[in-house]
Amino acid sequence: MTVKILLVEDSETQLEFLKEGLTENGFDVETAVNGAEAYKKVYSFLPDIIVSDIMMPVIDGYQLCRMIKNVEETKKIPIILLTVLDKKIDGFWGKKAGAQLFLSKSIDLNELVANINSTIRRYPVSEEYKQALAAKADSENSAQLRLNNILNDLLMKSVFSNEFRNLSDFLNYERVLVEKLFSLLSSFVEYNAAGIFFASPDEFSENILYIDTLGRNLSKNLLSDISYDFFRKMEEHKIIKDSKFEVVRMLLGKEVDFQFGDLTSKIVIPMIFDKKLTGGICFYTRQDVDYSSFRYFDIMLSELLTIFKMKYQYTEKEFMSVLDGLTGLYNRRQFEIGLEQEYNRTKRHPSDFSLALLDIDFFKKVNDTYGHQYGDYVLKTIADLMKKSFRKTDLLYRYGGEELVIIMPETNIEGAIIPVQRLRRMIEDYDFNHNGIRAKVTVSIGLTMNYQKFTMAADILKSADEALYKAKEGGRNKVILYEQ
């Protein structure tokens, strides 16, 4: 059976030259002078292969290629693109458009014929496939309608994607980003309530599900049920210690009377990138909706994943700049800022806070005896025990070397002694075991609080240091309170 080639070229001279040469080589050749005409002829001519110029008016070769490859009934037809432009960049776009081969227009005719034959052998179009394609070619108008639909679809996908990508300017303004996302999502997704959650690399940060109710006053019980349902799904991918919800764009007024069980359709989507949970979205509605069948669902998820990934990476970069790389505790610079802020806060709104300064006993001996890797293991392990021993509101720092600091807001020294002593005993009882080496480690701790006599934040740290010195002088492995 004769191989059918659809040849697309806007230059009359080049078109006739190629048609004559290909015909002499035994091919059945049909021609078109632009992408729009070529697309219509695909349905009537049923080609085995398309050979197209790239630079053409109305619809160029790239666009023609994308149109054909984006439709089920035509995507199996192989395409060879020809150009006189820069081969590397045009080759890149040719592959992205879905072309099977990219060739220079200056190619020898015999070589072109050889490439056509090899491409047809590699990507054969069956007669059954052609018959299914022919069944779609019932009229000239229907072909034009399909062409219009494809062009409109490509335009809509482009606009749709751009709407999401424009939101990247607000990555460091979380609340603004959330409001703009809801504004965009609500314009094309049906829901009674929707949620957005951005995960953080900081395990002590708040986990907030922002909920949009489209201005309706939903009951707190309903919102709590939505939040519970959402975070239960998120916990399949990450341990979430504390969570809360915050309503966006809710108006005051009469409460809407329906329950969680009335939300017959829902979808909860975790946003996973590089095996990390970067966040999630959810939609709940009383209507019977299959969200996954939404026309641009895949594009929406792809664009949302990009936003969530970028937001997580931005937060991670900011977060890592304030952390100690070994222990995962806040670094010394952040301690200085945190102490100053807590001191100033309690001056404006009188309240207590306590500070504990911890030093690992004989840490130099640990390093000298077992090596610095073992010393690093001890530091990291003690930091992990600190995270388990204190509240989420307490602030943990690596002050320097083997010295660690805990700031306990809204806590006087009598309240602070309990968790501090508990931490000391946990470390004393812990079986340190690394690379087959077992050891026992203890810590000395100086504990103080923001006594009235202190006139600056540095005085509080100095008093904790004095208490720590007494703990070490008094035999170590103990907690000493600063005495006024």
N, C-alpha and C positions, 0 to 999 in steps of 0.2 A: 504494500500500500504506500502511495506517495506521501512523503512527509510534508505537512502544511506549515508554512512559516508566515506569521504576521509581521511584516516589515514596517516600522514606524520611523519616518524621517521627514523633516519639514523642507529640506533642500531638494528641489525637483531634480537637479542634476545628479546628486548623490543617490536619490531614491531610484532613478532609472538605472544607474550604473549597477547598484546592488541587486535590484530586481532581475536585471538581465543576467548577471553573473550567477545568481542563485538558481534561476530557472534553468540555465544551461547545465547546472549540476544536478538536475532532476528533481528539484523541489517545487511544490505548488505554492506560489507566493501571492499573498494579498497585501495591499499597501494601505497606509493611513498617514496623514500629514501632521497629526497632532495627537496628544494623549486622549482627548475626549472622543475623537473619531475612532481611535484604536480600541478604546474600551467597549464601544458599541459593537464593533466588528468581532470582538472575542466571542460574543454570543451567537453570531450568525455564521462566522467562518470556522469556528471550533479548531483553533490552531494546535499543533503539537509543540510549538515553541514561538516565543516572541523575541524579535531582535529590534531593539529600539535605540534611537538617538537619545541623548540626555537633554541637550539644549533645544527646547521647542517652545513655541508660544502656547498660551492658554493653560495647558497641563504638560509639565515637562516629564522626562523619563523617570525621575525619582518618584514623582507623584503617581504616575501611571503604575509603576511597580508596586508602590504601597497599596494603591486601590485594588489591584489584582490579588495581592497576597493577603489582604485583609478580609476577603470574601471566601467562604467555604467552597463555593462551586467553581472558583477560578484559581485558587491559591496553588494548585498542583501543577499549573502550566509553567514550565521553566522560562526564565527571562535572561537574555544577554543584553547588557547595556554597552553602548558605544559612545566614545567621546574623544575630543581633541584636547580637553583640558588637562590640568595636573592629575597625573594618574593616582598618586597616593591618596590625596584628599577625596577625590571622586570615587576611588575604590572603596574607601571607608564608608561613604554615604551610600554607595551602591549596595554594599553588604547589609547595611542597616535597613535599607529599603526592601531587602529580601531577594535581590537578584542572585541567580546561580553563577553568573560569570560577568566579568568586567573587562572589556577589551578596548584597545585604541582603535580609532577610526582608520589609522594608517596601516592597519594589519593587512597582510597579503590575502587576497580572496581565497586561495587554496587553504590557507591557515584558518580563515574564518569558517570555511566549510567543514574543516576537520573538527573545529571547536563545537560547531552546531551538532555534528553527528555524535560526538562524544557526550555532549550534554543531553541529547535526546535519549541515548542509551542509558545514561545514568538516571534520568528523570523521565521515564516513559509516561505518556498520558493514555490511559486505557480507553477503549471504545465505550465502555459503560460510563466512564466519567464524562466523555464527550456527549453522550446521549442525555445524561442528567443536565448538562449545561445547555443543550439544545432545547430542553423542555422549558427553560427559563426565557427563551428568546421568542416570546409569542408576538411581540410587536416592537416597532421602533420606539414608541412612547414608553413602553415598559423598560427598555434599555436606558433611555434618557432618565426615567424616574429613578432607576437603580443608581445611575451615575450621580444624580443630584443628591440622593440619600447618602451615598458614600462621601461625597464632598462635604455635605452638611455634618455627617458624623465625624469626619476628620477635623473639621473646624470646631465642633462642639467639644471634642476630646482635648483639643489644643487649648481652648478657652477654659475648660474645666480644670485642666492641669495648672494653667497659669494662675487661676484664682487661688489655688492652694500654695503655689510657690511664692506668691506675693506675701504670704504670711510669715516668711522666714525673717522679715525685718523685725519681728516682735518676739524673737526667741528669748530675750532677756527681760521681757515684760510679761510674766506668766498670765496675770489676770487679763491683760489686754488681748493676748494670744487666744485665751480661752473664749472670750466674748466674740472675737472675730471668727473663730472656728465654728461656734454655735450659730452665728449669723449666717455663715456660708452653708453649713450642714442643714439647717432648718429650711433653706430655700429649695432643697430638692429631696430631702428625706422625710418621710412621714413618721412622727412620733408624738407621744404625750409627755415623755420624759427622755432625756438623753444625758449621758455622762461622759466626762473626759477626766482622765487621771494621768499625771506625769510622774513616773517613778524617778527616784533620786539615788545616786550612788552613796549618799549619806544615810546610813541606817538609822540615824537619830532624827532625821527630818520628818515632818508631818506628811502623812499619806492622805491627800485630800481628793475626794471625788467631787468635781464640779458638776452640778446638775442643772440642766436647763429645763424649765417647765413651760416654755413658750408664754410666760406671763401668768400662768394659772397658779392659783394658790392651793397646792397639793398638801395633804396632811403630813405631819412629821412622821407618823407611823409608816405611811406609804414610802416616804423618802428614805427612812431608815431601812425598810425592807429592800429597796432598790440598792442602797449602798452595801447591805449585807450580801445580797445576791451577787453583786459585781465583784467585791473583794474576795469572796469565796472562790470565784473563778481565777482571780489574779494569784491567789495563794498556791495554785497548782504550779506556778512558775517562780515564785519568790516568797520567802517568809515575810509577812507583813505584820509587824507587832501591833501597831496602833493605826486606826483609820478613822476618818471623819468625813462628813459631806458638807458642802457649801453650795447654797442655791444661787444661781446666776439669773438675773432678769425676772425675778418673781415679783408680781404686783400684789399689793394688799387688797383684800376684798373677801368675798364669800368663798369659803373652802369648797373645793371640788369634791364631790361625794363619790369616790370609788376606791377600791382596795387593790392590793398588789395582785390578788388572784384575778382581777378583771383585766389585767394586762396580758392579753392572749398571745401576743407576738413579742418576742424579744430576741436580741442578739448581743452577746458580750464578746468582744474581740481583744485579746491581749496583743500588744505590739512587741514582737520579739525581734531583736537584732543582735547577731553575733552571740546567740545563746543567752542574752540578757533581756530582762523585762524592762522595756523603756517606758511602758505605760499601757493604757488601754482606753477603748471607747465602748459605749453601750447605747442601745436604743430600745425603748419600751413603748408599746402602743396597745390600745384596746381594739384596733382594727386587725383584720386578718391579713398580715403582710409577710411576704417571703423576702426578707432583706437581701439575701444572696442572689436573687433574680433581678435586682435593680440593674438597670442598663449599664451604668458606669461603676458598678460596685468594685470591680478589680482595680480600676484606675483610682477610685477614691481611696482604697486600702493602700495602694502603692504610694500615693502622694502623702497620705497620713503617716505611713511608716517612715517616710523621709523626714517629715516634720518632727516626729517623735524621736527619731534617731539623732537629728541635729540638736534638738532641745536637750536630750540626755547628754550628748557629748559636750555641749556648752556648759551644762551644770557640772559635769564631771571635771572639766578643765578648771572651772572656778573652785570646785570642791578640793581638788588635788593641790591647789596652790596654798591651801590653809592647813593641810594635813602633814603629819610626820610620816614619811614613806615606810618606815619599818613597822611601827606600832599601829598605825591607823588612827592615832589620837591627834587632836589639834596640835599644831606646832607652837613654838615659843612666842612667835609674833602674835598669833591669835590669842595666846594666854594674856599677853600684855594688853591687848585690845579688850578681851573679855573681862579681865579684872577691873579695868578702868570703867567700862560700861556698867558693870554690876555695882561698883562703888558709887558711881554717880546716880544710878537708879535708886539706890537705897537712901541717898541723901535727899532726893526729890520726894520720894515716897517712903518714909521711914519704915524699915523692915530689917530683918536679920539675914545674913548669909554667912556660911562657914567656908573655910579653905583648909584643905589638907595637903601637906607637902610630904611626898613619899620618896624614900631613898632605899635602893636595894643593898642589903648588908653584904659587905666584902665582895662587891661586884668585880673589882679588879682581880681578886683572887680567882673568881669564876672564869674570867677571860684568860688569865695566865695558866690555869690548870687545864681547862677543857677547850680553849680556843675561842676566837671571837664569834664563830658561827653559833656556838653553844650560848654565848652571851646574848647574841641577837635573839635566839630562841627563847631564852628566859625573859627578855624584855617584852617580846611579842605576847608570850603566854600570860604574863602579869597584866598587860594591857587588856587582853581578852577577859581575864578574871574581873578587872575593873568594870568593863562594859556590862558584865552579868550582875555586878553587885550594886550598881547605882541606878537611879531613876533616869528616865529619858530627859528630864529637865536639868539634870546635873551635867556639868561640863568637865570633860576629861582632856588633859593635856600632857604632852611630853615636854618638860621644861628644859631638859638638856642632859646628855649622858644617861645616867641611871636614875635621874630625878623625874618624878611624875607628880602632877598636880590635879586636885579635884576641887572645883567650885560648886557648892551646894546652895542654890538660891532658896530664899524663904525657909532657911533652916538655921536654928541657933546651935550653939556648940553641944548642948545636951542632946539634941536630936541627931547631930552629925556623928557623935561618938559611936552610935550603934552600927551603922553601915561601915564605918571606917574600921572598927574592931573586927567586924565580920570579914572584911577583906583581908586584914592581917592574918586571921586564923586560916582562911582559905589558902593563902599563899604558904603559910607554915605547914599545912597538911598536904599540900599538893605534891604529887610524885612527878618531878621534872625528869623526863626521859626523852633523850634525843640522840639518834644514831647509836643506840645501845648504851648510852651513858646515863646513869641515874644520879640525881643529886637532890639535896634539900636546900631550899633558899628561903630566907626570911627578909622582912622589910622593917624599917623604922619609919615612924610617921609623926610629924608635928602637926597639931590641929589648932586652929584659931578661928576667930570670927571678926566681924566688923565692929569692934568696940568703939565707943563714942570718942575715946581719946585720940584715935587715929585721924590725922588731918589730911592724909593722902593715901591713895591705893597702895603705894609702895610700902607703907608702914605695915599693912596687913601681911604682905608676903614676908617682910622682915621678921614679924612676930612668929610666923609659922616656921621660919628658918631657925629661929632661936629655940623653939620647942623641939624641932627635929634634932638639933645639936644635943639637947639634953637627953633625948631618947637614945642617941648613939653613945653618948658618954655613960648613960645609965645601964648599958649592957645590950642594947639593940633589941630587935624583935619586939617592939612595944610602941604604944601610942602615948604621946605626951601632949597634954593640953597646955596652951600658952597661959601663963599666969600674969594677970595684970599687975 
